């Protein structure tokens, strides 16, 4: 199962992808979540159904 990567900005996303790549090619995220910063991530984490379905 491939991971999802939730970040707040471009730099965090790039760093997260680099860290996952160090674990191996099987760790390439299939779902990147970075739309509106901390508030967006927090509000959508509360509604887990969106995260599980990948509909963000």
Number of C-alpha atoms within 10 A of each C-alpha: 8 11 13 16 17 19 20 16 14 10 10 14 17 12 12 15 16 12 13 17 14 10 10 9 10 11 16 19 17 12 15 15 19 18 14 11 13 13 11 13 16 10 10 13 13 10 10 11 12 12 15 10 8 13 8 13
